Every structure is written in C-alpha cells, then in structure tokens.
Amino acid sequence: MKTLEISTASQPLSTYVEEFSNEMVILTLHGKAIAVVTSLNNVDPESLPLSLNPDFMEIIQKSREEFKAGKKLSLDDIKREFL
C-alpha cells in the first residue's frame, strides 16, 4: 500500500494510477487520509458499492452465521415457498 500526499503531488493522478496499478494508494491531504485509489481489475463494478454498504454487509454476515448454524433451505424448500 502506498501513500500519496495530494498537496505535493507533481504529476497528474493518471500517472500515479498507472504506476501503482496493482496496489492500493491512500490519498492524503495535510497528512490525513481522504480517499483511496484501488484497482478494479478482477472486480465486478456492481459488487464494490455493495461491499461498502454496512447494511448489506450486516445481511451477509447474518446469513453466513445462520448457514453455519445449520439454518438453511433446500432448493425444494425455496421452490415451494416462492413458486
């Protein structure tokens, strides 16, 4: 992970993106992190906003816990409920 101080950046952002295309770059302003630039290679663009949504992530975590506890439906159960 790299850090780039915006106030001292001497090149266009696109140059840095190319240079750090396989790394996460933390953008800072006066030493405080303000943003991150990360590659979307091998990432579904629609998944990114969902992974940043705390409500959605809570639903996913709850579902994982229920699955581990054996609370799951078979395909036949789902078909009966929704068809």
Backbone as a printed PyTorch tensor [residue, N CA C, xyz], in Angstrom:
tensor([[[  0.8620,  -1.1680,   0.0000],
         [  0.0000,   0.0000,   0.0000],
         [  0.9090,   1.2310,   0.0000]],

        [[  0.5710,   2.1730,  -0.8560],
         [  1.3340,   3.4150,  -0.9750],
         [  0.5000,   4.5770,  -0.4600]],

        [[  1.1720,   5.6570,  -0.1260],
         [  0.5040,   6.8860,   0.3030],
         [  0.9610,   8.0130,  -0.6060]],

        [[  0.0250,   8.8490,  -1.0060],
         [  0.3360,   9.9860,  -1.8680],
         [ -0.2540,  11.2450,  -1.2560]],

        [[  0.6010,  12.1880,  -0.9290],
         [  0.1630,  13.4790,  -0.3870],
         [ -0.2680,  14.3580,  -1.5640]],

        [[ -1.5550,  14.6620,  -1.6200],
         [ -2.1230,  15.4180,  -2.7360],
         [ -1.4600,  16.7840,  -2.8840]],

        [[ -1.1930,  17.4520,  -1.7830],
         [ -0.6510,  18.8170,  -1.8560],
         [  0.7560,  18.8700,  -2.4370]],

        [[  1.4540,  17.7400,  -2.4550],
         [  2.8100,  17.7350,  -3.0050],
         [  2.9170,  16.8980,  -4.2800]],

        [[  1.8120,  16.3650,  -4.7640],
         [  1.8370,  15.5580,  -5.9830],
         [  2.2680,  16.4320,  -7.1510]],

        [[  3.2250,  15.9480,  -7.9110],
         [  3.7630,  16.7440,  -9.0070],
         [  3.3390,  16.2490, -10.3850]],

        [[  2.5950,  15.1450, -10.4160],
         [  2.1500,  14.5680, -11.6820],
         [  0.6330,  14.4200, -11.6820]],

        [[  0.0440,  14.2970, -12.8660],
         [ -1.4060,  14.0480, -12.9200],
         [ -1.7320,  12.7210, -12.2290]],

        [[ -2.9070,  12.6320, -11.6560],
         [ -3.3320,  11.4270, -10.9440],
         [ -3.2440,  10.1930, -11.8370]],

        [[ -3.5360,  10.3480, -13.1270],
         [ -3.4840,   9.2010, -14.0410],
         [ -2.0910,   8.5790, -14.0800]],

        [[ -1.0560,   9.3730, -13.9280],
         [  0.3090,   8.8510, -13.9140],
         [  0.5230,   7.9540, -12.6930]],

        [[  0.0350,   8.3900, -11.5550],
         [  0.1730,   7.5950, -10.3380],
         [ -0.6460,   6.3140, -10.4150]],

        [[ -1.8220,   6.3940, -11.0080],
         [ -2.6780,   5.2150, -11.1360],
         [ -1.9580,   4.1520, -11.9590]],

        [[ -1.3290,   4.5640, -13.0460],
         [ -0.5820,   3.6070, -13.8610],
         [  0.5870,   3.0250, -13.0700]],

        [[  1.2920,   3.8640, -12.3220],
         [  2.4560,   3.4280, -11.5500],
         [  2.0770,   2.4370, -10.4570]],

        [[  0.9260,   2.6380,  -9.8190],
         [  0.5100,   1.7900,  -8.7110],
         [ -0.6980,   0.9290,  -9.0770]],

        [[ -0.7790,   0.4750, -10.3100],
         [ -1.9770,  -0.2100, -10.7940],
         [ -2.3070,  -1.4880, -10.0230]],

        [[ -1.3370,  -2.0830,  -9.3670],
         [ -1.5950,  -3.3170,  -8.6200],
         [ -1.5840,  -3.1020,  -7.1140]],

        [[ -1.5880,  -1.8530,  -6.6770],
         [ -1.5510,  -1.5530,  -5.2570],
         [ -2.6660,  -0.5890,  -4.8890]],

        [[ -2.9640,  -0.5430,  -3.6190],
         [ -3.9050,   0.4350,  -3.1030],
         [ -3.1130,   1.6970,  -2.7680]],

        [[ -3.6330,   2.8500,  -3.1840],
         [ -2.9580,   4.1170,  -2.9170],
         [ -3.8650,   4.9680,  -2.0290]],

        [[ -3.3570,   5.3460,  -0.8590],
         [ -4.0870,   6.2130,   0.0590],
         [ -3.7390,   7.6530,  -0.2940]],

        [[ -4.7440,   8.4460,  -0.6070],
         [ -4.5260,   9.8590,  -0.8870],
         [ -4.6880,  10.6290,   0.4100]],

        [[ -3.7170,  11.4920,   0.6940],
         [ -3.7680,  12.2690,   1.9310],
         [ -3.7540,  13.7580,   1.5970]],

        [[ -4.2670,  14.5380,   2.5080],
         [ -4.2330,  15.9930,   2.4130],
         [ -3.8020,  16.5030,   3.7740]],

        [[ -2.6420,  17.1350,   3.7950],
         [ -2.0420,  17.6150,   5.0400],
         [ -1.8800,  16.4790,   6.0500]],

        [[ -1.4930,  15.3020,   5.5260],
         [ -1.2200,  14.1610,   6.3860],
         [ -2.4170,  13.3310,   6.8020]],

        [[ -3.6200,  13.7380,   6.4180],
         [ -4.8280,  12.9920,   6.7890],
         [ -5.3710,  12.2520,   5.5670]],

        [[ -5.6760,  10.9780,   5.7410],
         [ -6.2360,  10.1790,   4.6490],
         [ -7.5920,  10.7360,   4.2510]],

        [[ -7.7710,  10.9460,   2.9420],
         [ -9.0490,  11.4820,   2.4590],
         [ -9.7160,  10.5750,   1.4290]],

        [[ -8.9310,   9.7030,   0.7960],
         [ -9.5000,   8.8290,  -0.2360],
         [ -8.5290,   7.6900,  -0.5030]],

        [[ -9.0200,   6.7110,  -1.2230],
         [ -8.1750,   5.5990,  -1.6370],
         [ -8.4090,   5.3510,  -3.1260]],

        [[ -7.3430,   5.0370,  -3.8190],
         [ -7.4220,   4.6390,  -5.2230],
         [ -6.9880,   3.1860,  -5.2680]],

        [[ -7.8470,   2.3480,  -5.8320],
         [ -7.5240,   0.9280,  -5.9060],
         [ -7.9170,   0.3880,  -7.2780]],

        [[ -7.2290,  -0.6370,  -7.6890],
         [ -7.5020,  -1.2520,  -8.9780],
         [ -8.8290,  -1.9990,  -8.9380]],

        [[ -9.5420,  -1.9290, -10.0340],
         [-10.7790,  -2.7000, -10.1490],
         [-10.5850,  -3.9110, -11.0630]],

        [[ -9.3030,  -4.2590, -11.3030],
         [ -9.0280,  -5.4750, -12.0630],
         [ -9.6270,  -6.6490, -11.3100]],

        [[-10.3360,  -7.5040, -12.0220],
         [-10.9550,  -8.7000, -11.4470],
         [-12.0080,  -8.3900, -10.3850]],

        [[-12.5940,  -7.1940, -10.4330],
         [-13.6580,  -6.8240,  -9.5010],
         [-14.9030,  -6.4900, -10.3050]],

        [[-16.0160,  -7.0560,  -9.9110],
         [-17.2850,  -6.7190, -10.5360],
         [-17.6700,  -5.3130, -10.0760]],

        [[-17.7820,  -4.3450, -10.9980],
         [-18.0720,  -2.9630, -10.5950],
         [-19.3430,  -2.8140,  -9.7580]],

        [[-20.3140,  -3.6990,  -9.9360],
         [-21.5410,  -3.6130,  -9.1560],
         [-21.3500,  -4.1390,  -7.7320]],

        [[-20.3570,  -4.9820,  -7.5170],
         [-20.1080,  -5.5370,  -6.1910],
         [-19.4380,  -4.5430,  -5.2620]],

        [[-18.6610,  -3.6360,  -5.8110],
         [-17.9150,  -2.6970,  -4.9710],
         [-18.8220,  -1.8450,  -4.0940]],

        [[-19.8450,  -1.1770,  -4.6310],
         [-20.7060,  -0.3860,  -3.7430],
         [-21.4000,  -1.2290,  -2.6790]],

        [[-21.7740,  -2.4580,  -3.0360],
         [-22.4130,  -3.3300,  -2.0500],
         [-21.4560,  -3.6800,  -0.9210]],

        [[-20.1880,  -3.9240,  -1.2630],
         [-19.2280,  -4.3060,  -0.2330],
         [-18.9040,  -3.1460,   0.7030]],

        [[-19.2440,  -1.9330,   0.3000],
         [-19.0110,  -0.7580,   1.1400],
         [-20.2560,  -0.3330,   1.9110]],

        [[-21.3570,  -1.0440,   1.7020],
         [-22.6170,  -0.7080,   2.3540],
         [-22.7520,  -1.5000,   3.6520]],

        [[-22.7110,  -0.8240,   4.8130],
         [-22.7510,  -1.5540,   6.0860],
         [-24.0320,  -2.3650,   6.2860]],

        [[-25.1620,  -1.8840,   5.7880],
         [-26.4150,  -2.6410,   5.9370],
         [-26.3530,  -3.9510,   5.1550]],

        [[-25.8370,  -3.8800,   3.9320],
         [-25.7170,  -5.0840,   3.1110],
         [-24.7340,  -6.0640,   3.7440]],

        [[-23.6100,  -5.5590,   4.2320],
         [-22.6130,  -6.4300,   4.8400],
         [-23.1510,  -7.0870,   6.1070]],

        [[-24.0300,  -6.3950,   6.8260],
         [-24.6650,  -6.9830,   8.0070],
         [-25.5680,  -8.1460,   7.5970]],

        [[-26.3060,  -7.9790,   6.5060],
         [-27.1640,  -9.0490,   5.9900],
         [-26.3210, -10.2600,   5.6040]],

        [[-25.2050, -10.0180,   4.9290],
         [-24.3240, -11.1070,   4.5080],
         [-23.7660, -11.8360,   5.7300]],

        [[-23.3040, -11.0810,   6.7210],
         [-22.7470, -11.6960,   7.9280],
         [-23.7970, -12.5390,   8.6630]],

        [[-25.0070, -12.0090,   8.7690],
         [-26.0840, -12.7540,   9.4300],
         [-26.3820, -14.0430,   8.6690]],

        [[-26.4160, -13.9540,   7.3470],
         [-26.6790, -15.1340,   6.5250],
         [-25.5900, -16.1870,   6.7080]],

        [[-24.3300, -15.7570,   6.7700],
         [-23.2260, -16.6940,   6.9760],
         [-23.3460, -17.3900,   8.3270]],

        [[-23.7050, -16.6280,   9.3500],
         [-23.8600, -17.2120,  10.6870],
         [-25.0020, -18.2210,  10.7160]],

        [[-26.1180, -17.8900,  10.0700],
         [-27.2550, -18.8050,  10.0250],
         [-26.8900, -20.0820,   9.2690]],

        [[-26.1470, -19.9360,   8.1910],
         [-25.7350, -21.1020,   7.4120],
         [-24.8510, -22.0210,   8.2540]],

        [[-23.8870, -21.4220,   8.9670],
         [-23.0030, -22.2160,   9.8300],
         [-23.7870, -22.9230,  10.9360]],

        [[-24.8680, -22.2920,  11.3980],
         [-25.6870, -22.8770,  12.4610],
         [-26.6720, -23.9100,  11.9150]],

        [[-26.6240, -24.1640,  10.6160],
         [-27.4970, -25.1690,  10.0270],
         [-28.8410, -24.6530,   9.5840]],

        [[-29.0460, -23.3540,   9.6740],
         [-30.3140, -22.7730,   9.2360],
         [-30.2290, -22.4730,   7.7480]],

        [[-30.6720, -23.4330,   6.9540],
         [-30.6260, -23.2600,   5.5060],
         [-31.8200, -23.9520,   4.8660]],

        [[-32.1390, -23.5170,   3.6600],
         [-33.2570, -24.0840,   2.9240],
         [-32.7290, -24.8650,   1.7250]],

        [[-33.3550, -25.9710,   1.4370],
         [-33.0040, -26.7250,   0.2320],
         [-33.6390, -26.0320,  -0.9750]],

        [[-33.1980, -26.4130,  -2.1480],
         [-33.7810, -25.8590,  -3.3670],
         [-35.2740, -26.1650,  -3.4270]],

        [[-35.6540, -27.3600,  -3.0070],
         [-37.0720, -27.7170,  -2.9960],
         [-37.8680, -26.8310,  -2.0410]],

        [[-37.2900, -26.5290,  -0.8780],
         [-37.9540, -25.6340,   0.0810],
         [-38.1640, -24.2490,  -0.5390]],

        [[-37.1540, -23.7640,  -1.2020],
         [-37.2460, -22.4330,  -1.8290],
         [-38.3120, -22.4270,  -2.9150]],

        [[-38.3250, -23.4670,  -3.7340],
         [-39.3180, -23.5600,  -4.8050],
         [-40.7210, -23.5820,  -4.2180]],

        [[-40.9260, -24.3410,  -3.1600],
         [-42.2490, -24.4020,  -2.5190],
         [-42.6600, -23.0270,  -1.9830]],

        [[-41.7160, -22.2980,  -1.4490],
         [-42.0430, -21.0130,  -0.8530],
         [-42.2960, -19.9270,  -1.8940]],

        [[-41.5730, -19.9740,  -3.0030],
         [-41.6500, -18.8570,  -3.9460],
         [-42.3350, -19.1900,  -5.2680]],

        [[-42.6310, -20.4270,  -5.5130],
         [-43.2940, -20.7660,  -6.7910],
         [-44.7330, -21.1360,  -6.5850]]])
